[in-house]
Amino acid sequence: MKELSLYHIVRESSLKENAPLLLLFHGYGSDENDLFSFASELPEELCIISARAPYTMQPYGNAWYAINFDAENGKWSDDEQAKLSRDLIGKFIDEVIAKYPINKDNITLLGFSQGTILSYAVALTYPEKINNVIALSGYVNENLFEIKPEENYKHLNFYCSHGSVDQVIPVDWARQSPKFLSALNIKNQYSEFPVGHGVAPQNFHEFKNWLEQLI
């Protein structure tokens, strides 16, 4: 469905109005179908919307921003492109609120990898739009937002997790996230699982239980 700023697919809520919203943001090189596989296992009162990143990759897949792989300099992210996607997601949230029968005061972002990096950036740039964040296999990129006064963040709640043997994003990067969030007095929970760059079944069950307490 493309009428809005981002192409997306929807699992409608069992509620006719004021449904809690879960927005899904996939990782680099994937698409909106990837995380949508979670939908059938999550509470039926959730309206679940999975968005496709705006930049098409070849031969397939999509990205929220470019990652350039350079033998001399290692890999680096296009932070300016990431900020454009951050703001596009902010606009998309407003569009979703206007289009679907959801509760604008009960919005959760769920990201994986690059989608998590953007979820952090969106929540910390537009905290008034967000309530909860499920941050899977990602990290805080402080180049993508400016810190606001603490009172802007006091309602936020983060669930963060990472694979202890992640070969794509080092677990040490993820371990900085709870320290960063706690320094802003943002409520957060952090877990590690003995997997690589992916979501273990016990990881899914843990964040599902966490989310169920909040909706």
C-alpha positions, 0 to 999 in steps of 0.5 A: 500500500503506497498511498502514504510516504512509505510502502507498507503492509498491514495486519488490522487490529481486532479493535475498531478504534483506538488500537495500539500500533506496532510499526516494523522497520526491517534491516539493510537489504530486506523488505517489509515481509521480513519482520511481518512474519512476527505478526501472527504470533502477536496480540490481535488487538495490535494494529501492525504495520510493516514499512519498506525502506525507501532506497531500492538496492540491486538486485533486490532488497531495500535500505534506509540509508547507504552503507559503503564498504571501502577496503581502506576506510572500512564500512561507513554509513551515509548519515545524511541519508539516514536523517532523511529516512528518520524524518520520512518515518516521522511523517509516515507516523503522522500519516498512519495516525490519520489513516488508521483507527489507532491510538496515537498515545500507544505507538511502539516501534520495532526495528531490526539492525538498520531498522533499529538504528532508525528506530532509536533516531526517530524516538529520540528526535520525535519522542512526542510521537512514540511510546515504546521501542523494541530495538533488535540487533542494532545500536545508537548512532548519535550522529542521527539526532540531537539530545533534547531535555530529559523531560521529553523522554520520561514516557519512553520505554525501550527493550533492547537485545543483541546476539552475543556472537553477532558478526555484522554489528559488534555486541560491544556497540549494542552494550552501549545502548542501555548506558546511553538510555539510562543516562537520559533516565529513559526506562530500558531493558537489555538482553543478549542471546547466544546467536549471530545477527538474528532473532532467537526464539527466546528473544522473540518470546521475551520481547513479546511478553514485554510488549504485552505488558504495555498494550 
